[in-house]
């Protein structure tokens, strides 16, 4: 550690650092450019965004919906409109399907804009979706039949019918304002379009302007029959065979009543009641202006259950939106939410394609979910006929809810933990009746999480609760962890204990064995001592012990949890690394990494010891080699988007930056990843692109095992990279910058006040606490090369390559060329992507 600066400089340094902490400056150097102009300006705090107001607050969740993150401090001279504009998505082809369409949403409702295959040539449509529009049918003969009785349902679309045939488009989805603008060219002329989903009110706004041409656009609503898409597939002879599937084929499925259309003044309503009046959805809309000039469609959708107030809620939304339009506050209020949202953190790479992909995920995430909204399923608010019409809890939902954590966007990602709080009673009811004080969850489930777990290990719930735990860890919300997470995790572990009691495994070795569980989706992946289950049991019991000890709860079950930790069977391994289970080697292609869960994301095993590091490397290489290179044929896709992102994050965990980067490229070049960064496997599954952002985070900043690692896996291509206010476990906000491969500085601010254990790649750094040179009392270096720094709430530690007063602490966008801008959408630039041709076939 270098000697600190003389005392006479402390005051000046304190001013510099405090300005850095509370203000927003940019990269003073335009990396990779001849322009090295410095940006020095007054810094301002940007308030964090609120939550959408369309739905009622969650009564089970204390005040989490009202809470906002601390105001973020970002560069006033980060010109956000210009920065994000370089990553706007562009269309110069007519979008023709879900995967390549412009998309807009606010976590509850949204739309896609495209000309569907069955549309006439003079028609293009707004496909409207409501994220929580699920069926609520009761079980049949005691069978839940979730796939058809509790399914996501289609809503309908607005048809825009032109005089002439549509020939081309020039569209732009602007990220900064979250608005779609542009023109549509027809054989009769051109009309302009402007569309958005209001960020805080469940209203879709779409405007057409044909004043400069001979065009005229009529708008009409076309509702769809709310029938479960899986039921349609089964009725048409598709779908798997087997007992449960055959039962669903034969199950009664009376259709709901026809929609009821009504008009009140210039407003129109379509009320769709569900079967047995168990829920209803109303779509309301009004069109003002002239079809051959300028006209505006405002539409709102609300789904109600068990209430029957959807019509009233839609009327209220339309009235609110009209007031905002009349006062010219509609667009201002919509934009303000997004303008508060983006600056909660900043990240720039000298890899324009990956930087663009990342920021589009930030847009997509906040479009797909909000803290008081529904759990993000595989589609978000954008409906597509699918065979997977629910929330998937054996990997998909977990990946989705990692994206916002390091990105410091906690409020928009609270929908999953809020749902766990709200539906804790349903989770308990999912457990077998003979299991007292237990909880469980099926692998797929509807929004209310009512999905019977059967007499099985409660693995899926445990993994969902790991996401809940992560949310608390990143927020340092120990009260919520104690009061909300602990009780439901305790019931989940009771489920494990009851399973072990009811279905004991025969053994004489004194260890606790698991007689039978499942490694998700591995062919033949059911058996004894499954690594997926072992990992989740260990994590669950250890977490209960940790919470109990931290809060001195003296729980009477503590000894049972410790007994599991002391005596649970070891992970099953062989020469190729982690097996699936005791009698199941990993030898078939498998898109999931469920057998590796102990390493990532649970960190029950970590690569901190040489043996574990070797085990992870061997297991990871073997998994990918078998899945990608073996040529073994399996029924499911052997390599999917999340295969690539899982690989990237685990290689980052090993510090292998180049392999991690390889798998980021692998994802972008996967044919199922569309040119708009959507992803489908025949059915939409939006988690893979979202988890791309997690991979980028994992390459720049990790915080597992109670330690922070800054720039742990930065590839050579990212010689210039910077970020500001990325978040770690323990509620530290981290800002750092590399130039030409060398780290200039790392700064960590503590929100909660806790010891900070951090690894930086600056040899013998200068270290400052709140601008003052550190001392041996508050900074210690471990043998492993980490620094332990004592920080109170509000304190900041800064590690620099040179003296603090000589360090450029600014962070701003790395310049890119015009050819590297606007790389996604559906245009001549997206021809480079396999997904462009796969979905559009130019």
N, C-alpha and C positions, 0 to 999 in steps of 0.2 A: 504494500500500500504506500503510495507516495505521501510525502509530508504535506500537511495542509498549508494553505496560504497564510501569510502573516496576518496577525489580528487586525492591523490597520485597514485591511480590505473587507472586513466582515460586513460592515454596514452597506457598502456598495453592492456586495454580493447578495445580501439579503434582499435588497431592492430588486435586483435582477431576477432572483428566483421567485420572489412573491409576485412580481409582474408576470413571470412565466406561468405560475400556477393559476392565477386568477384571470389571465387574459388569453387572447387568441392571436397568435402570430403564425406565420407560415414559414415554409422552407425559405431561408434567406437566399439559398442558392438554387437556381433552376438546374436540377441535376441533369447531367448529360447535355447541357446547353451552354452556349457561350455567355449567356446572360446570367450574371451573378448579383443582380440588384437585390438589396436587402429591403425587407418589409418590416417596418417598426411602426406599430400603431397602438392606440388604446385598445384594450381588450374588454370584451363584454361577455357577460354570462347569458347563455341561451336557455330559457326554461324548457324542461322536458315536456313532451306532449301529454295531453290528457287522454282519456279513454273515450271511445265512441259512446254516445249517450242513448243509442236506440233501444237498448235492452235494460231491464231492471238490474240493480246491483245484486250480487250473489249474497244471500242472507247468511250463508255459512262462513263467509270469509270476513273476518274482522273489518279492517279498514284498507285492505290491500287494493281495492279498486280506486279508492280516493287518493292513495299515496302516489306520488310521482318521484322519479329518481331525482337526486340532487341536480340542480342546474349544471349543465355541462359548460366547460370553458373551451372554446375552440376559436380558431383564427378568424378574426374579422377580415383579414386579407386572404383567407381561403374564399375565393369567389365561387360560392356554392352553385349558383345558376350556371356559370360557365363550366365549372368542373363536371357537374353531372350531365350537362348537355352533351359533352363529348361521349357519353355512354347511353344517350337516348336510343331507343330502338326505332328503326326506320323500315318502312314498307314501300317498295316500289313494285311489288307483286300483289295481286288481289288475294288476301288470306282466304283459305278455303276449308279450314278445319280447326278444331279446338287447339291442336298442338302448335299452330303457327299464327294464331290470331292475337291481336292486341287484347290485353286483359287489364281490368280495373276492378278494384274492390276496397272495402273498408273493414274486412274481417267478418262481417255479417252478410252483406249483399255485394253483388258485383256483376260485371257483364263481360262478354267477349263479342268482338265485332268481326264477322266473317260471312262469306257467301258459301253456304252449305251445299253439299253435293246435290241435294234435292231442290235447292232454290232455283227459280227461273233466272235467266240471264240478266233480267232487269231488277233483281231483288238482292239485297244484302241485309243481314239481320243482326239485331242485338240480342244475344242469348243471355237471358237474365238468370241468375242463380241466387239462392238463399242457403247459406251454409248449414243452418240447423233445420232444414226442411226434411224431416225424417218421419217415417210412419210410426204409429204407436199401437199397433194391433196387439191384442192379448194372445197368450200362448194357445196352441191347439193340442188338446189331449196331454197337457203338461209339457209340451215341447215348445221352446221359445221360437224356434224357426227364425232366428235373427235375420238371415239373409233375405227373407221375403217379407217378414212381418214387422221388422224394425229397421227397414232400409232407408237410405237416402232416396229422395224422390225428385223426378224432373219437374220443372216449373213451366217454362214456355219461352217465347221469344217475340220481340217486336220486329215486324217485317217492314223494311224500308223499300218501297216500290217506286222505281223511277220510270220516266217515259222511255228513255233509251236503255240499251243494254250496257252493262258495266264493262268497261274495257281496261281500265288501269286505276291505280291509286298512288297517291303520294302522301303517306301518313307518318306521323311522328308521335311516339309515346314519350312525353317529357317526364323524366324522373322527378325533377325538382318540384314541379307543380302537380305531379301525378295526373296528367291530363293528356288526352288524345286529341290531336289536331291534324288537319291536312285537307286533302281534296280527293274527290272521286270523279274520275273521268268516264262519261258515258258517250254513247253514239249521238246523243242529243245535246251534250254540253258538259259542264262541270259544276259540281256543287261542293261547298266547303262543309267540313264536319268539325265538331268540337264536343268531346264527351268526357265525363268523369263520374266517379262514384263519390259522393260527398264523404269526407273523412270522418265527420262526426254525426251525421244524420243518414239514415238508411234511404237515401234518395239517389237515383241514377238520373243524371242530366245528359241530354244529348241534343245537339243543335245542328240543323242543316241550313245552309244558306245558298240558294240558287239564283240570287238576284242578278248575277252577271251572265246568265245563260238562259237557254230555253228549257231548262229542266224543271221538273216538278216532282216532289217526293211525298207520297202518301205513307202514313204510319198506321199500322194496325197490330193489335195484340192477338197472339195465337197460343192459347194455353195447351199444355200437354196433359194427358191422362196420368195421374199420379200412381203409376203401377211400378212395383219394384223391378229394376232391370234384370235381376237374377231370375225372377219369375218369368219374365219374357223369354229369357234364354232357355229355361227349362221347358216352357210350353212349346218352344220351337224345336225341341229335341236335342238341344245342346247341354253343356254342363257335364260334370262328372257323374259316374254311376256309383251306386252304393246305398246303404240303408238310409242314412239321413237325407241324401239327395232324392232318393225315390220317395221318401215320406213328404218332402216338400213338393214334389211333382203332384202328389195325390191330395195334398192339403187343400182345404177350401180357401178360395181367394176371391170373395165377392168384391167387385169394384166399388169404389166410393161413388157418391152421387155426382151427377153432372155439375160443372161449375155454374154458379149463379152470377149473371152479368147485371150490372145496374149502373145508373147514371145519376149524378147529383150536380146539377149545373153543368159546368164544363169539365167535370171530373168523371172518370169511368172506373168501375171496380169489377174485379173478377174474384169472387169468393169461392174457394175450393175447400169444401168440407171433406174430412177423411172418414174412413170406415167407422161406423158406430159412433160418429161424432167425436172420435178421439183425436182431437186436434183439427186445426183449420189454417188455411193460408189465404191471405188477401193480397192481390196485386192491384194497385191503384195508379192511375196515370192521367195526365192532362196534356194536351197539345195546344200551344198558343202560336199565333202568327199565321203565316201563309205558306202553303205547300210549294208555291212557285217563287217564293221570296225567302224570308227568314222565318223559321219555325223552331220552337223549343219543346222537346218532350221532357217532362219530369215524371218520374215513376218511383214508386216505393213498394216494398214487399215486406210483409211481416208474417211470421209463423207463430201460432199460439197453441200451447198445450201445458197444463190442462185448462187454462183459461180459454175463453172464446171472445177475444177482444181484438182480433187481427184487423177488422175493418176500422175500428176506432183508432188503433195505433197508426194505420196507414193514413187515415184522414189527418191525424195530428202531424205526421211527418210531412205530408204534402203542404199543409198550412204553414208549418215552420219554414219549409223551403221557399214557399211563395213570399213570405215576409222577408226572408233573407235576399231573395231576388229583387223584390221591390225596393229594398234599402241599399242595394248594391253591395251587400255583405256576404252573398252566397259564395262567390269564388274566393273572397278574401279569407273567410273563416275556414274554408276547405284547405286553402294553401297554407294557412298559418300552422295547421297541425303538422303538415309535412315539413314545413320549414323549421319547426321545432324538433322534429323527429330525426332528420338526417344528421344534424351537428352533434348528436350525443357521442359520436366517435368519428374518427377519420382514419383512412388508410389509403396509401398510394404505393404502387409498385412500378418499376420500370419494365412491366410486362402488361401491355395495354389490354390484351385479350382477357387475361385473368382478372385484371383490375375491373374491367367492364362486367365480366360475369359476376364478380363479387357484388358490385353495387346494384346490379339488377336483382340479386337475391335479397338485398336489403329492402328494395321496393316491393318485391314479391311477398316477403314475409309479413310486412305491415299491411299489405293488401289482403292477405289470406287469414290473418288472425289478429285479435286484440284481447286485452286483458279481461274484459267482461264479455267476450264473445264465446262462441262454441269452441270445442276442441277442434283443432285442425285435423280434418280427415285427409284422404288421399287426393282430394280435388280442391280444397279450399272452397271459396264461394262459386267456383266455375264448374257447373254441372256438365258431365259427360256420361253417356250411357256406359255402365261399367259392371263388371262381375265382382268388383270389390267395393261395395257401396256403404262402407262403414269406416270407423276408425280401426286401424290395424296396429295391434299392440305387441307384435313379436319382433319388431325392429323399426317399422316405419315412423310411428308417432314419436318414438324416442329420438330418432335422428333429426326430426323436424324441430324439436324443442331444445337442441343444442345451439342452434344458429344465433339466437339473440343474446346469449350469455356473455361471451367475450366481447361481442359487439356493443355491450353496454346499453342494450335496449330492453331492459328487464320488464318494463310495464306492458309492452305489447305481447310478451310471451307468457303472461301469467294465466292464460286461459286454461292450460293443463292443470297446474296446481290448484287453481280456483275450482275447477270441475271436481277434482278429488275431494276438496273440502265440501263442496255442495252435495256431492253424491256419495259421501262416506257410508251412509246407511245402505245404499244399494250395493256397495262393495262388500259390506258385511253380509248382506242377503244373498250374495252370489256364492258364498261358501256352502258346502253341504250342511244340512240342518243338524246333523249329529255332531258337527264341529262347533264347540262353544267358543265365543269371542274370537272368531276367525274372519278373514276376508279373502276374497279371491276375484279373479277376472279372467274371462275367456280371451283367446288370442285376437278376436275381433269383436267390436262392441259398438253400440249406438251412443249417442251423445250423453245419455244419462248414466252410462257405464253399468247398466243393468244387463249382465251377461254371465250366466251361470258358469262357474268354474269347474263343475263336476268334481269327482273325487280324484283330483290331481294336485300336483304341487302348484302353488300360486306364483309361478315364475313370472308370468306376464305382468301381474300387479307389482311384484317386487321391482321389475325393471322400470315400469312407469314411475314408481316411487323414487327410483334413483334420479330420474329427471327432476322430480320435486325437490329432492335433497340438493341437487346441483343448483337449482334456483335459489334455495335458501343459502347455500354456501357462497354463491356469487354476490348475494345481497347482504351477507352476514346477518341474516334474519334468524337469530337463534330462538327468539320467542315463538316464531311461527313453526320452527322445526320442533320445538318442545310441545307446543299446544296443539298443533294440527298434524304434522307429519308423524310424530312419535306414536300417537294412538292407533293410526291406521297401519303403520309399519309393524307395530306390536301385534295387531290382529293378523297381519300377513304372516309373520313368523309363527304365530299360533297355528296358522294353516299348515305350515311346514311340519310343526311338531305333531299335529293331529294326523297328517299323512304318514309320518314315520311310525306312529302308534298303530294306525289302522292297517298299514301295508308294510310291515317290517321286512327287511332283507335278511336272509339267513347268513350269519357270519359268526366265526369264533375268534376273530382277531381283536375284538374290543373296540373297533372303530364303528362309527355311525355310517351306514351305507344307505343309499337311496334305491329302493327296489325297482322303480320304473318311472322315468320321466322322458321328456322330449327335447331334442335339440332342433329348434324350429327349421322345418322344411328340408332338413337333410334326408335324402332317401333312406328309409329304414332307420331313422334316427331316434327310435324309442328303445330304451333299455335301462340297464342298471348303471348307477354312478355316472350320470351324464354331466360333463364338465359345465355346461350351461347352467344347470341347477346347482351344482356345487358352488360355482362362483356367486350366484345370486344369494344362496343361503349364507355364505360367508360374509358377503357385503351387508346383508340385512341384519345379521346378528351383531356384527361389529359396530354397525351404525347405532343400533339400539344401546349397546354397551357405552358407546361414546356419548350419546345424548344423555343417558342415565347418569354417567359420571360427571359430565359437565354441569348438569343442573342439580346434582345430588338428589335424585328422585327416589333412590332406594327401592326400586321396583322389585316386587317379590319374585319375578321371573328372571332376574339377572343371572342367577346360577344356571338356569337352563340354557340361556343364550351362551354363556361362557362354556358350558359343557359341549355345545355344538362346535364352538370355535376350537376347543381343545381336542375333540375326538372325531370330527367329521373326516371322512375319507379324503385322502390327498387327491389332487388333480390327476387325471389319467393321461399318461404320456407314453410315447414309444420313441423309436429312433427318428421319426419324422416330426416329433414335437407333440403338441396337444392332440389327443384323440377326441372323438365324439363322446365316447364313454368307455366303460370297462371292457365290453366285448365288441366295440364298434371303432375300428380304425378310420382315420380320415383317408378315403381312397376314391371318392367320387367327386366330380365337379359340384361345387356348392357356392351359390352366390352369397349366402349369409356367412358371417363370421361369428356365429353364436358360440362356437366351441372356444373362441378366443376372448370371450367377454371378460374373463378374469383380468386380462391385460388392458383391453380397451372396450368400453370406457370405465370399467369399475375400478381399475388400478388396485385390485386385490393382490395381484402379482405385478411387480414393477421391474423394469430393466435396470434397477440400481445395483443389483448384484450381477456378477459375471455369469453365474449359472442361469439366472432368470433372463438375462439379456440374450444369452445363447438360445435359450428355449423359445423366446419370442421370435427371434430371427429365424430359427429353424421352422417353427410352426407357420410363420407368415409366408416364408418362401415356398414351403410345401403346399399350403392352401392355394396360393396363386398359381403355382406350377401345375397342380392337378386340375384346377378349375379352368385355366386358360390354355395350357399347352398339351394336356394329356390326350385330347381327342376322344375321350370317353363320352358316349352319348347318354344324356339324361333327359327326362321329360321336361323339366323346367329350364329356363334360361340359365346357363352355367355362370355367366358373367353379366352383371347388371351395373347400373350407375352406382349403387351404394357398395358394390364390390370395390370399385375404384376409389371411392371416398374413404371407405374403411381402410383400404391399403395405404392410402396417402397419410391418413392420421396415424396409423401404427408405425409406418416408416419414420414419420416425424417424431414419434415418441422415442424411436431408436436413435434419432439424430441424423438419419440418412436423408439429407435434403434432396439429393438428386432423384432418388427413387420416389420420394413423396411428390416431387414436381412431375415426374413421369406419369404418375397416376392422376394428377390433375389434368394433364393433357389427355390422358386416356378417357377421362369422363367427357371432356368437351368434344372429343372425336367419336364418342359412342353414338352410333346411329340413332339410338332411341332418344337422345338429347336433342330437342328441336332447336331451330334457329332463334327461337325466342327464349331459350333456356328452360322451357317446359320439358317434361319427361313422361313417357308412357311406355308400358309394356303391353300394348293393345288397350289397356285400361290406364287412366292417369295415375301416376304415383309421384307426387311432387317433392318427396323427401330428398331424393338424390341430389338435384341441383342445390337445394337449400343446404345440404350437408357439405357441398363444395366450400361454402363460406366457413364452415367449421374447420375444414382442412387448412384453409389459409390461416385461420387463427392459430391452429395447432403448430403450424410452421413458424409463426412469429412469436407466439406467447403460450406457454403452458403453465398450469398451476396445480397439477395433481400431487398427491402425497404431502400436502402442506408446504410445498416449495414452488417458487415462481422461477420459470426459466425463460429468459428473454432472448429472442432470436435463436431458438434451439435447432432450427432446421431450415436455414435460408439457403436456397440454391444459388449457384454462381450467377445465374441469369438475373437474380434480384440483387445485384450489387448495390443498387440504390433503392431504398425502401424506407418508409417512415409510417408511423402511426401515432395517433394521439387518443388518449382516454379509452383504450381497450381495458376491459375489466378482468380481474382474476378472482378465483376463490379467495374468501377473506375480505372482499370488497376493497381491493386496491385498484386504482386507476393508473395505467402505465402509458407513458409516452416515450418513444425511442426513435432513433434515426441512424441509418447507415448511409455512408457515401463511399462509393467505389469499394464496397465490401468491408469497410471498416466502420465499426460502431462509434458514433460521435458522442452520444450520451444516452442514458436511460434514466427516466424519472418515475418514481412511484409515489403516489399520494394515497394515504390511508383514510377511508371513510369511517371505519369502525374503531380504529385504534387496536392494533395487535402486532405482535412481533412479525417482522417481514423476513422471510428466508428466501434469498434471491441469488440467482446465478446470472452473471453478465459476461459477455465475451470481450471486455476491455481489459487488457493486461495492466495490472497495478493501477486501478482507477483512482482518480481523485473522488472523494466521497463527501457530500455535503448534506446536512440536515437543515431544512428551512433556510438555506443560504449560508449556513455556518459550516466551516470545516468540521468533519466528524471527529470523534475521539474514540479511544479504545473502550470507553464505557458504553457507548451506544452502537458501535459497530464491531462485530467480531467475524473473523473468517474461519470457516471450518476446513478440515482436512480435505473434504470433497470439493472444495473450491466455491462453496456458497458463502454468502455474507448474511449474517443475522443482524438485522437492524431494528432497534427499538423505536417504534413510531406510535405516537398518540393520534387520536382522531384529528384529522386536519393537517397532520404533518406530511412533509414531502422529503424523500431522499433522492438525491441526484448523483449519478455516477457519470463521470466525464473522462474523456481521453486527455484533456488538457485542463488548465485552470478554468474555473467556472466563468470568470469574467471574459475569457477568450473563447468560450464555447457558444456556438450558434445554436440556440435552443428553439429555433423556429421550425415549423413543419408546414409544408404547402405542397400542392400537387406537382408531381413530376411531369414535365411537358411531354406531349405526344404529338406525332405528326397527324395531318389530316387523314392519311391513309389508314392510320390506326384508330380512328374515331368511329363511333357508331357501328360497331362490329356485329351487332345482333339485331334481330327483327326478321325481315324477309325481303332481302334485297340482293343486288349484285355482289355485295360484300359477303353475304352469308353463303354464297355458292361454295366457299371453301369448306363448309361444315358438312360432314356426312349426313347429319340430321336434316339439312335443307333438302337434299335429294330424296332422302328416305320418306319424308312427309309431303313434300311438294312436287317432286319429280319435274323439275324445270324442263 
